[in-house]
């Protein structure tokens, strides 16, 4: 579904963070991208979304080259992005935030209500200003807002960041259910191994702007040295 | 939170509508003039309050509309019939087109944001003012005098509108229509997207919105409304001069809107009415020191009540769909 080859990207010319990265995701996979801070995880998802000024190489999505397209075109091809820090609209109500997820979509979306099955708390809080909700609730809103546009590929950047462990578990379970029921392909950037074990079907480890190894989630479970090699400082 | 107040909003319009019953002709004419400034203020409120685009040169569009109307009705545009209707159409289309093209040029690619956009619009207004001063065909420094009043029909059956009461009613109707149209736009999905872009452009972009296009479109809408106000100004005042294109009026409208409240249309509209009326009273009493008072008031409002003095009172509830629960 997504094929990335020789991806070089960075924030200023001549200073690439990604140094010829290769990455493949098949339809229906839930891939975790793991690595230490500063290895290029967030840069990678931003490059996919067209949010970086300097990107070279090739990114194809369902056979279409998307490298160089502006973010709105990439989004409208069916890739939804839940960025680090959630980036909900704090002055908007929950309902308005969800509306932002569908208004511009090329497919006519009849209802956003299906996300309330996954995140019932949002139904209760439809009229609340999103900025006044807790971190966990905001994260649920950010995911729901990405889902209402009916994407095929969901990019999540550190969904566990700043959220208490019990809520992280809930979110991980819900994401797993969503991926299965909505036939979503998921790429999740994460350092929280607990969430990765609950959600991912495979793991790619990133180091210095390159994917070093890709393994199934079972291999990660049975070989703890993998995690310590790529994650501990 | 304060209770939303749509009854109050209705009351304001009702009071304005009833003014002809109690207000004399002289003041009725004055009120019509103030409402024209009010329409102009709503145009800035829309682009600044909803779109987050602080346009420092909004008078450029007001002036374009005024000149378009004046030149048309005076028959100075070759090949264009000297009719008020054509004047109105030009006064909408010309500023709207200029703003859309300017917007596309400014917002494409990485785009101009924040103060840079303000500076460019300010420069555009100042340039237009200089051009108008030096262009004799459109009256040069002296502007255009004796603009015909609004006329319906032609020949012997033509009806000229110059009495204060009909002018008041026409301007009132225009203000109400502009208010309802802009309010409808603000409360439509387009408005939601615009506020999303105002809050964070990159976020709106990766959620699938062509930010430059939305900004240029809203800029064009605001410019067309400003041009419409300018056209009304031309026929009501019977006089246009380069001053209405430039820096001074651009700054004035900014103050009305900031004092009233940029995010609430009616607050911006009333901001213009209130500041202008107070100016009429105080400039008699204080002379030039009135500007000092206005300046201090402006600074206090920006620091203490950044959302404006009137906005909290006239804020409306969200449309049902965005409140949810319906």
Interface residues (C-beta under 8 A of the other chain):
Chain A: X49 X50 X51 X53 X70 X71 X72 X74 X75 X76 X81 X83 X87 X89 X90 X91 X92 X93 X94 X95 X96 X99 X100 X101 X103 X104 X105 X126 X127 X145 X149
Chain B: X110 X189 X192 X193 X195 X196 X199 X200 X202 X203 X204 X205 X206 X207 X208 X209 X210 X211 X318 X321 X322 X323 X324 X325
